[in-house]
């Protein structure tokens, strides 16, 4: 009980001393709340992504070169083995902040094989690929194989081993937009 009285006594004394000081502190009244300061200093970028797919068709007209056309795919459209699809990932930054180190990573969909050398972007992004389910990315994936005489040699990874594509755009300024494309073949 004596300890409780002593603690209450010290707490009460502290409150009595502090109240006049707190109530007469006009300096604190002019500061905005901490959350407001943080929001003004570091606005977060608002980046929206959109994924679209199109199916490749080749139109041959008598006496002319074959023309490649892309038909946008809507929900429920059937694709067949051997069809080539083009995926387009587009993005815009409608916010007021720069999106730094803006990167898009896109998995190769199941039952699809990446068409080598088709990953592009309209914004000169650095493109890298993964053959290990997105764990590591390199510009030119390779695999190691053993020859008949037991030597290990590296060779370019076959298209069916690609699992992800990554585009590094650097910074995405406010009001800027980007687009990245790649093609796959349906298995």
Number of C-alpha atoms within 10 A of each C-alpha: 6 7 8 9 10 11 12 12 12 12 12 12 11 11 12 11 11 11 10 10 9 11 8 10 10 9 7 9 9 8 10 9 9 8 8 10 11 10 10 9 8 9 12 13 17 14 19 12 13 10 13 13 18 17 19 17 15 10 12 11 9 7 6 8 9 12 10 10 12 14 12 14 16 10 5 6 8 7 12 9 10 12 14 22 24 22 21 19 19 18 18 18 20 16 17 13 17 20 20 12 11 15 17 18 16 18 14 21 12 9 11 20 21 24 17 13 9 12 21 17 20 11 14 14 19 14 21 18 23 24 21 13 14 16 9 12 17 13 12 12 20 16 13 12 12 10 9 7 6 8 9 12 11 11 12 10 15 14 15 15 17 22 21 21 23 22 23 17 20 15 13 21 18 17 13 15 17 17 20 23 19 21 24 23 19 17 12
